[in-house]
Amino acid sequence: MTEYLQPTYFLDFDHSEVRSFAEKNVEGSQHQVEQAVQLYNAVRDGWYYDPYYLDLRPVGSKASVVMTRRSGHCVSKAILLAASARAVGIPSRLSFFIVCNHIATERVERFLQTNKLVFHGATELYLEGKWVKATPAFNKALCEKMNVDVMDFTGLEDSIFQQFDRTGNTFMQYLHEYGAFADMPHEYMISEWKHHYGNVITQELLEKHDFVLDLAKMSAEKQ
C-alpha cells in the first residue's frame, strides 16, 4: 500500500500548491470517506471538463500543472484527485478505460473519426478496506447542460459513468478496462492514442519536443 501514498512525477502532491489545495478542501473533516468526497467534489466542479485541449507533454499531466488551469480533460482531473488524496493520507491510484461517451464530444468524434474515447481516466481510492472508483471529469454545470444527472461519489461504491441521460437514451458505454496504475503510464497512453487516433497522433507530431493538441481549433481549420 506504500506505493499508493508516495509522491510521483505526475502525482506530485509534495508540491505546495497541490498540498494546500488538498488540505483546504478537507478542512474540518477527520474521516477519510468524508475527505474523499470533499476532494472529489472540489476537483469535479473546480475544473470545467474540456475534451478538446490535450497537452501531450509529460509535464502537462503533472498535478501541479493541472492546478494552474481552470479546465481539464478526464485524465488530468483524475490525476489531480489522486494526488490530492495522497496528500491527506488516502491511498490512490489511476485506472483507464475505452468508452463511448456522448458528453460534449461530438466535434472531437468527427475529427478523430471514431466515437471511442481512449484512455478515459478515473481515480481509485482505498476507503473502508476496499478500492472504489471515482470519475471527477464531468462538472455539475456541464451535466446540467447535457441533461444528465450529476455523478456523485459517496466514497463507499464506484462512481464511474452515467449510463443514460434523463430521457433514457444511452449516454455512456465502457468497452475496455486497462487496469490500475500507481502512477500515470504516460508512454502507454500515448501509444494507445497513436494506435486509435493515427490520423491525428502521427509519428511526425510525436517527434516534436513540445506539442499540444487544440482539437477544437484543428477541427475548425479542417472544415
Phi and psi restraints in degrees (value plus and minus 20) as a CYANA .aco file:
   2 THR   PHI     -78.7   -38.7
   2 THR   PSI     -59.0   -19.0
   3 GLU   PHI     -84.5   -44.5
   3 GLU   PSI     -41.1    -1.1
   4 TYR   PHI    -109.9   -69.9
   4 TYR   PSI     -11.6    28.4
   5 LEU   PHI    -141.4  -101.4
   5 LEU   PSI     -20.8    19.2
   6 GLN   PHI    -112.4   -72.4
   6 GLN   PSI     128.4   168.4
   7 PRO   PHI     -90.9   -50.9
   7 PRO   PSI     126.2   166.2
   8 THR   PHI    -150.7  -110.7
   8 THR   PSI    -199.2  -159.2
   9 TYR   PHI     -78.4   -38.4
   9 TYR   PSI     -65.5   -25.5
  10 PHE   PHI    -106.8   -66.8
  10 PHE   PSI     -61.7   -21.7
  11 LEU   PHI    -112.4   -72.4
  11 LEU   PSI      45.1    85.1
  12 ASP   PHI    -108.2   -68.2
  12 ASP   PSI      45.4    85.4
  13 PHE   PHI     -93.0   -53.0
  13 PHE   PSI     -26.3    13.7
  14 ASP   PHI     -95.4   -55.4
  14 ASP   PSI     -27.8    12.2
  15 HIS   PHI     -91.0   -51.0
  15 HIS   PSI     116.2   156.2
  16 SER   PHI     -78.9   -38.9
  16 SER   PSI     -57.8   -17.8
  17 GLU   PHI     -89.8   -49.8
  17 GLU   PSI     -58.6   -18.6
  18 VAL   PHI     -88.0   -48.0
  18 VAL   PSI     -66.3   -26.3
  19 ARG   PHI     -83.0   -43.0
  19 ARG   PSI     -61.2   -21.2
  20 SER   PHI     -82.7   -42.7
  20 SER   PSI     -62.5   -22.5
  21 PHE   PHI     -79.7   -39.7
  21 PHE   PSI     -66.3   -26.3
  22 ALA   PHI     -84.5   -44.5
  22 ALA   PSI     -68.4   -28.4
  23 GLU   PHI     -84.2   -44.2
  23 GLU   PSI     -58.1   -18.1
  24 LYS   PHI     -82.9   -42.9
  24 LYS   PSI     -58.6   -18.6
  25 ASN   PHI    -106.7   -66.7
  25 ASN   PSI     -23.0    17.0
  26 VAL   PHI    -134.7   -94.7
  26 VAL   PSI     -12.9    27.1
  27 GLU   PHI     -76.2   -36.2
  27 GLU   PSI     111.3   151.3
  28 GLY   PHI      68.8   108.8
  28 GLY   PSI     -24.0    16.0
  29 SER   PHI    -136.7   -96.7
  29 SER   PSI     114.0   154.0
  30 GLN   PHI    -127.9   -87.9
  30 GLN   PSI     -38.0     2.0
  31 HIS   PHI    -110.2   -70.2
  31 HIS   PSI     112.0   152.0
  32 GLN   PHI     -84.0   -44.0
  32 GLN   PSI     -55.0   -15.0
  33 VAL   PHI     -83.3   -43.3
  33 VAL   PSI     -65.1   -25.1
  34 GLU   PHI     -84.0   -44.0
  34 GLU   PSI     -60.6   -20.6
  35 GLN   PHI     -81.7   -41.7
  35 GLN   PSI     -62.1   -22.1
  36 ALA   PHI     -82.0   -42.0
  36 ALA   PSI     -62.3   -22.3
  37 VAL   PHI     -84.5   -44.5
  37 VAL   PSI     -62.1   -22.1
  38 GLN   PHI     -84.8   -44.8
  38 GLN   PSI     -60.1   -20.1
  39 LEU   PHI     -87.8   -47.8
  39 LEU   PSI     -60.5   -20.5
  40 TYR   PHI     -78.2   -38.2
  40 TYR   PSI     -68.6   -28.6
  41 ASN   PHI     -83.1   -43.1
  41 ASN   PSI     -58.6   -18.6
  42 ALA   PHI     -85.1   -45.1
  42 ALA   PSI     -60.6   -20.6
  43 VAL   PHI     -96.2   -56.2
  43 VAL   PSI     -62.4   -22.4
  44 ARG   PHI     -77.3   -37.3
  44 ARG   PSI     -68.3   -28.3
  45 ASP   PHI    -119.2   -79.2
  45 ASP   PSI     -29.0    11.0
  46 GLY   PHI    -103.7   -63.7
  46 GLY   PSI     -36.4     3.6
  47 TRP   PHI    -150.5  -110.5
  47 TRP   PSI     103.8   143.8
  48 TYR   PHI     -90.5   -50.5
  48 TYR   PSI     117.2   157.2
  49 TYR   PHI     -90.5   -50.5
  49 TYR   PSI     101.9   141.9
  50 ASP   PHI    -152.3  -112.3
  50 ASP   PSI      78.4   118.4
  51 PRO   PHI    -102.0   -62.0
  51 PRO   PSI     -21.5    18.5
  52 TYR   PHI    -110.9   -70.9
  52 TYR   PSI     -41.2    -1.2
  53 TYR   PHI    -131.3   -91.3
  53 TYR   PSI      93.8   133.8
  54 LEU   PHI    -140.8  -100.8
  54 LEU   PSI      95.7   135.7
  55 ASP   PHI    -113.4   -73.4
  55 ASP   PSI      84.9   124.9
  56 LEU   PHI    -104.1   -64.1
  56 LEU   PSI     -24.2    15.8
  57 ARG   PHI     -91.3   -51.3
  57 ARG   PSI     124.2   164.2
  58 PRO   PHI     -73.3   -33.3
  58 PRO   PSI     -62.6   -22.6
  59 VAL   PHI     -83.0   -43.0
  59 VAL   PSI     -47.0    -7.0
  60 GLY   PHI     -88.7   -48.7
  60 GLY   PSI     -35.9     4.1
  61 SER   PHI    -122.4   -82.4
  61 SER   PSI     -18.0    22.0
  62 LYS   PHI     -86.9   -46.9
  62 LYS   PSI     119.7   159.7
  63 ALA   PHI     -75.8   -35.8
  63 ALA   PSI     -59.7   -19.7
  64 SER   PHI     -86.0   -46.0
  64 SER   PSI     -48.8    -8.8
  65 VAL   PHI     -99.1   -59.1
  65 VAL   PSI     -60.2   -20.2
  66 VAL   PHI     -77.1   -37.1
  66 VAL   PSI     -55.4   -15.4
  67 MET   PHI     -78.2   -38.2
  67 MET   PSI     -47.6    -7.6
  68 THR   PHI    -102.2   -62.2
  68 THR   PSI     -26.3    13.7
  69 ARG   PHI    -126.3   -86.3
  69 ARG   PSI     148.4   188.4
  70 ARG   PHI    -133.9   -93.9
  70 ARG   PSI     -12.8    27.2
  71 SER   PHI    -166.6  -126.6
  71 SER   PSI     145.7   185.7
  72 GLY   PHI    -191.9  -151.9
  72 GLY   PSI     139.3   179.3
  73 HIS   PHI    -110.4   -70.4
  73 HIS   PSI    -197.6  -157.6
  74 CYS   PHI     -80.3   -40.3
  74 CYS   PSI     -58.8   -18.8
  75 VAL   PHI     -87.6   -47.6
  75 VAL   PSI     -66.6   -26.6
  76 SER   PHI     -85.3   -45.3
  76 SER   PSI     -56.9   -16.9
  77 LYS   PHI     -91.9   -51.9
  77 LYS   PSI     -54.8   -14.8
  78 ALA   PHI     -85.1   -45.1
  78 ALA   PSI     -59.5   -19.5
  79 ILE   PHI     -82.8   -42.8
  79 ILE   PSI     -63.8   -23.8
  80 LEU   PHI     -84.1   -44.1
  80 LEU   PSI     -60.5   -20.5
  81 LEU   PHI     -85.4   -45.4
  81 LEU   PSI     -63.0   -23.0
  82 ALA   PHI     -82.8   -42.8
  82 ALA   PSI     -62.8   -22.8
  83 ALA   PHI     -85.5   -45.5
  83 ALA   PSI     -62.0   -22.0
  84 SER   PHI     -84.4   -44.4
  84 SER   PSI     -58.7   -18.7
  85 ALA   PHI     -83.1   -43.1
  85 ALA   PSI     -65.2   -25.2
  86 ARG   PHI     -82.6   -42.6
  86 ARG   PSI     -52.2   -12.2
  87 ALA   PHI     -81.8   -41.8
  87 ALA   PSI     -47.1    -7.1
  88 VAL   PHI    -129.4   -89.4
  88 VAL   PSI      -3.3    36.7
  89 GLY   PHI      68.1   108.1
  89 GLY   PSI      -5.4    34.6
  90 ILE   PHI    -117.7   -77.7
  90 ILE   PSI      98.9   138.9
  91 PRO   PHI     -79.3   -39.3
  91 PRO   PSI     119.1   159.1
  92 SER   PHI    -165.7  -125.7
  92 SER   PSI     138.2   178.2
  93 ARG   PHI    -172.9  -132.9
  93 ARG   PSI     155.9   195.9
  94 LEU   PHI    -134.8   -94.8
  94 LEU   PSI     124.9   164.9
  95 SER   PHI    -152.6  -112.6
  95 SER   PSI     133.2   173.2
  96 PHE   PHI    -157.2  -117.2
  96 PHE   PSI     131.2   171.2
  97 PHE   PHI    -161.6  -121.6
  97 PHE   PSI     144.6   184.6
  98 ILE   PHI    -125.5   -85.5
  98 ILE   PSI     107.2   147.2
  99 VAL   PHI    -151.9  -111.9
  99 VAL   PSI     137.0   177.0
 100 CYS   PHI    -121.7   -81.7
 100 CYS   PSI      96.3   136.3
 101 ASN   PHI    -152.1  -112.1
 101 ASN   PSI     120.0   160.0
 102 HIS   PHI    -142.1  -102.1
 102 HIS   PSI      11.1    51.1
 103 ILE   PHI    -121.6   -81.6
 103 ILE   PSI      79.3   119.3
 104 ALA   PHI      38.6    78.6
 104 ALA   PSI      14.9    54.9
 105 THR   PHI    -144.3  -104.3
 105 THR   PSI     -10.4    29.6
 106 GLU   PHI     -77.1   -37.1
 106 GLU   PSI     -63.2   -23.2
 107 ARG   PHI     -86.9   -46.9
 107 ARG   PSI     -57.3   -17.3
 108 VAL   PHI     -83.3   -43.3
 108 VAL   PSI     -64.1   -24.1
 109 GLU   PHI     -81.1   -41.1
 109 GLU   PSI     -61.6   -21.6
 110 ARG   PHI     -83.4   -43.4
 110 ARG   PSI     -60.1   -20.1
 111 PHE   PHI     -92.2   -52.2
 111 PHE   PSI     -61.0   -21.0
 112 LEU   PHI    -100.2   -60.2
 112 LEU   PSI     -32.7     7.3
 113 GLN   PHI      45.8    85.8
 113 GLN   PSI      13.3    53.3
 114 THR   PHI    -180.7  -140.7
 114 THR   PSI     131.9   171.9
 115 ASN   PHI    -117.5   -77.5
 115 ASN   PSI      -9.6    30.4
 116 LYS   PHI    -111.4   -71.4
 116 LYS   PSI     110.4   150.4
 117 LEU   PHI    -121.2   -81.2
 117 LEU   PSI      91.3   131.3
 118 VAL   PHI    -112.2   -72.2
 118 VAL   PSI     115.3   155.3
 119 PHE   PHI      46.0    86.0
 119 PHE   PSI      23.4    63.4
 120 HIS   PHI     -82.8   -42.8
 120 HIS   PSI     108.7   148.7
 121 GLY   PHI    -121.6   -81.6
 121 GLY   PSI     122.5   162.5
 122 ALA   PHI    -156.7  -116.7
 122 ALA   PSI     146.4   186.4
 123 THR   PHI    -132.1   -92.1
 123 THR   PSI     121.7   161.7
 124 GLU   PHI    -134.6   -94.6
 124 GLU   PSI     111.6   151.6
 125 LEU   PHI    -140.2  -100.2
 125 LEU   PSI     119.3   159.3
 126 TYR   PHI    -113.4   -73.4
 126 TYR   PSI      85.8   125.8
 127 LEU   PHI    -154.1  -114.1
 127 LEU   PSI     116.2   156.2
 128 GLU   PHI      33.2    73.2
 128 GLU   PSI      19.4    59.4
 129 GLY   PHI      60.3   100.3
 129 GLY   PSI      -7.1    32.9
 130 LYS   PHI    -171.9  -131.9
 130 LYS   PSI     139.6   179.6
 131 TRP   PHI    -106.2   -66.2
 131 TRP   PSI     111.2   151.2
 132 VAL   PHI    -145.4  -105.4
 132 VAL   PSI     121.3   161.3
 133 LYS   PHI    -114.0   -74.0
 133 LYS   PSI     123.9   163.9
 134 ALA   PHI    -162.2  -122.2
 134 ALA   PSI     116.4   156.4
 135 THR   PHI    -137.5   -97.5
 135 THR   PSI      82.8   122.8
 136 PRO   PHI    -108.6   -68.6
 136 PRO   PSI      -3.7    36.3
 137 ALA   PHI     -86.2   -46.2
 137 ALA   PSI     -67.2   -27.2
 138 PHE   PHI    -113.9   -73.9
 138 PHE   PSI      83.2   123.2
 139 ASN   PHI     -87.7   -47.7
 139 ASN   PSI     139.2   179.2
 140 LYS   PHI     -78.3   -38.3
 140 LYS   PSI     -64.8   -24.8
 141 ALA   PHI     -82.4   -42.4
 141 ALA   PSI     -59.5   -19.5
 142 LEU   PHI     -88.5   -48.5
 142 LEU   PSI     -60.2   -20.2
 143 CYS   PHI     -80.4   -40.4
 143 CYS   PSI     -62.5   -22.5
 144 GLU   PHI     -82.2   -42.2
 144 GLU   PSI     -61.7   -21.7
 145 LYS   PHI     -83.0   -43.0
 145 LYS   PSI     -56.6   -16.6
 146 MET   PHI    -111.6   -71.6
 146 MET   PSI     -17.0    23.0
 147 ASN   PHI      42.5    82.5
 147 ASN   PSI      23.8    63.8
 148 VAL   PHI    -146.9  -106.9
 148 VAL   PSI     133.6   173.6
 149 ASP   PHI     -86.7   -46.7
 149 ASP   PSI     124.2   164.2
 150 VAL   PHI     -86.0   -46.0
 150 VAL   PSI     117.2   157.2
 151 MET   PHI    -105.8   -65.8
 151 MET   PSI      83.8   123.8
 152 ASP   PHI    -108.5   -68.5
 152 ASP   PSI     143.7   183.7
 153 PHE   PHI    -153.8  -113.8
 153 PHE   PSI     104.6   144.6
 154 THR   PHI    -114.5   -74.5
 154 THR   PSI     -34.7     5.3
 155 GLY   PHI      64.5   104.5
 155 GLY   PSI     -23.7    16.3
 156 LEU   PHI    -134.5   -94.5
 156 LEU   PSI     -37.2     2.8
 157 GLU   PHI    -167.3  -127.3
 157 GLU   PSI     142.1   182.1
 158 ASP   PHI     -81.3   -41.3
 158 ASP   PSI     123.4   163.4
 159 SER   PHI    -158.4  -118.4
 159 SER   PSI      70.4   110.4
 160 ILE   PHI    -144.2  -104.2
 160 ILE   PSI     -34.4     5.6
 161 PHE   PHI    -185.1  -145.1
 161 PHE   PSI     134.3   174.3
 162 GLN   PHI    -118.1   -78.1
 162 GLN   PSI      89.3   129.3
 163 GLN   PHI     -92.5   -52.5
 163 GLN   PSI     -53.0   -13.0
 164 PHE   PHI    -153.4  -113.4
 164 PHE   PSI     133.6   173.6
 165 ASP   PHI    -105.0   -65.0
 165 ASP   PSI    -195.8  -155.8
 166 ARG   PHI     -91.9   -51.9
 166 ARG   PSI     -31.0     9.0
 167 THR   PHI    -118.3   -78.3
 167 THR   PSI     -19.7    20.3
 168 GLY   PHI      73.1   113.1
 168 GLY   PSI     -17.8    22.2
 169 ASN   PHI     -97.3   -57.3
 169 ASN   PSI     126.1   166.1
 170 THR   PHI     -80.0   -40.0
 170 THR   PSI     109.7   149.7
 171 PHE   PHI    -132.5   -92.5
 171 PHE   PSI     -61.0   -21.0
 172 MET   PHI    -167.9  -127.9
 172 MET   PSI     120.8   160.8
 173 GLN   PHI    -150.3  -110.3
 173 GLN   PSI     115.4   155.4
 174 TYR   PHI    -114.9   -74.9
 174 TYR   PSI     103.7   143.7
 175 LEU   PHI    -123.9   -83.9
 175 LEU   PSI     -50.4   -10.4
 176 HIS   PHI    -176.7  -136.7
 176 HIS   PSI     122.1   162.1
 177 GLU   PHI    -136.4   -96.4
 177 GLU   PSI     105.9   145.9
 178 TYR   PHI     -99.4   -59.4
 178 TYR   PSI     -45.0    -5.0
 179 GLY   PHI      93.5   133.5
 179 GLY   PSI    -192.3  -152.3
 180 ALA   PHI    -129.0   -89.0
 180 ALA   PSI     127.8   167.8
 181 PHE   PHI    -157.6  -117.6
 181 PHE   PSI     119.7   159.7
 182 ALA   PHI     -92.6   -52.6
 182 ALA   PSI     -43.0    -3.0
 183 ASP   PHI    -162.6  -122.6
 183 ASP   PSI     149.1   189.1
 184 MET   PHI     -87.3   -47.3
 184 MET   PSI      98.9   138.9
 185 PRO   PHI    -103.4   -63.4
 185 PRO   PSI      54.8    94.8
 186 HIS   PHI     -80.4   -40.4
 186 HIS   PSI     -66.5   -26.5
 187 GLU   PHI     -84.2   -44.2
 187 GLU   PSI     -57.9   -17.9
 188 TYR   PHI     -83.6   -43.6
 188 TYR   PSI     -63.4   -23.4
 189 MET   PHI     -81.0   -41.0
 189 MET   PSI     -67.2   -27.2
 190 ILE   PHI     -82.7   -42.7
 190 ILE   PSI     -59.7   -19.7
 191 SER   PHI     -85.7   -45.7
 191 SER   PSI     -56.8   -16.8
 192 GLU   PHI     -90.0   -50.0
 192 GLU   PSI     -59.8   -19.8
 193 TRP   PHI     -83.3   -43.3
 193 TRP   PSI     -61.7   -21.7
 194 LYS   PHI     -82.3   -42.3
 194 LYS   PSI     -60.9   -20.9
 195 HIS   PHI     -85.1   -45.1
 195 HIS   PSI     -64.4   -24.4
 196 HIS   PHI    -108.2   -68.2
 196 HIS   PSI     -48.3    -8.3
 197 TYR   PHI    -139.6   -99.6
 197 TYR   PSI      24.9    64.9
 198 GLY   PHI     -80.9   -40.9
 198 GLY   PSI     -41.1    -1.1
 199 ASN   PHI     -94.4   -54.4
 199 ASN   PSI     -36.8     3.2
 200 VAL   PHI    -134.6   -94.6
 200 VAL   PSI     -70.0   -30.0
 201 ILE   PHI    -106.5   -66.5
 201 ILE   PSI      60.5   100.5
 202 THR   PHI    -109.6   -69.6
 202 THR   PSI     142.8   182.8
 203 GLN   PHI     -82.3   -42.3
 203 GLN   PSI     -57.1   -17.1
 204 GLU   PHI     -79.7   -39.7
 204 GLU   PSI     -62.9   -22.9
 205 LEU   PHI     -85.8   -45.8
 205 LEU   PSI     -62.6   -22.6
 206 LEU   PHI     -86.4   -46.4
 206 LEU   PSI     -44.3    -4.3
 207 GLU   PHI     -99.8   -59.8
 207 GLU   PSI     -29.1    10.9
 208 LYS   PHI     -93.7   -53.7
 208 LYS   PSI     128.4   168.4
 209 HIS   PHI     -89.2   -49.2
 209 HIS   PSI     -66.0   -26.0
 210 ASP   PHI    -144.8  -104.8
 210 ASP   PSI     111.7   151.7
 211 PHE   PHI    -171.5  -131.5
 211 PHE   PSI     116.8   156.8
 212 VAL   PHI    -149.9  -109.9
 212 VAL   PSI     115.9   155.9
 213 LEU   PHI    -124.4   -84.4
 213 LEU   PSI      96.8   136.8
 214 ASP   PHI    -121.0   -81.0
 214 ASP   PSI      70.9   110.9
 215 LEU   PHI     -84.8   -44.8
 215 LEU   PSI     -53.8   -13.8
 216 ALA   PHI     -82.8   -42.8
 216 ALA   PSI     -65.4   -25.4
 217 LYS   PHI     -86.7   -46.7
 217 LYS   PSI     -64.6   -24.6
 218 MET   PHI     -85.2   -45.2
 218 MET   PSI     -58.4   -18.4
 219 SER   PHI     -84.1   -44.1
 219 SER   PSI     -62.8   -22.8
 220 ALA   PHI     -83.8   -43.8
 220 ALA   PSI     -59.0   -19.0
 221 GLU   PHI     -88.4   -48.4
 221 GLU   PSI     -49.3    -9.3
 222 LYS   PHI     -98.0   -58.0
 222 LYS   PSI     -43.8    -3.8
